[in-house]
């Protein structure tokens, strides 16, 4: 969730610095897969295993197989440290990873979802207290919600989760753009939110079920769209959005 996905995968594939485990990454063969599995299983800690997979991820569905080894190692260390509430928070974060990429097609996104889960497990294992903090209701402070759309998001758990995932797709894309072009994406995002309010009829209180469903689908379409921008690069995404507006 914080990178140019395709570029990152290519750079990792070209990397020859393995650190712990092996001298270089290998890809594409069952022998290479077995070798990486051995390195991940032999890693002494969750962090070492996660770092190894980050350096030598394949960028394909094979990463699901590799990630399962890392997750088992991380969860063996993490879960005994968590309260029941902490375990629910951890599971929620894992579910958000799957949710973010559920609308995508292609093995690259299977890799993204798997790696997202690994990053969550690694982060929580390194600092278990994070799991004991109550999950946010949205990507912003709901006590400061002012617009009809913000109030709608904060009033519905599913809309709140969709908003969190959208922020996780939007912020890395924004940061990946040159500073001179970030204002374009910011403007597009504002325009998109205004369209959602109009098209879904946001404004009624309480929101009718049909309006809630409309907003949720719009958010899911938007974060799927933004995550897909990483394949062509953030500037290509901006060009596509301008073309769509014509």
Secondary structure as UniProt FT lines:
FT   HELIX           5..14
FT   HELIX           30..42
FT   HELIX           46..56
FT   HELIX           62..78
FT   HELIX           79..81
FT   HELIX           84..100
FT   TURN            101..103
FT   HELIX           107..126
FT   HELIX           128..132
FT   HELIX           142..144
FT   HELIX           148..154
FT   HELIX           157..176
FT   HELIX           179..181
FT   HELIX           182..200
FT   TURN            201..203
FT   HELIX           209..232
FT   HELIX           234..245
//
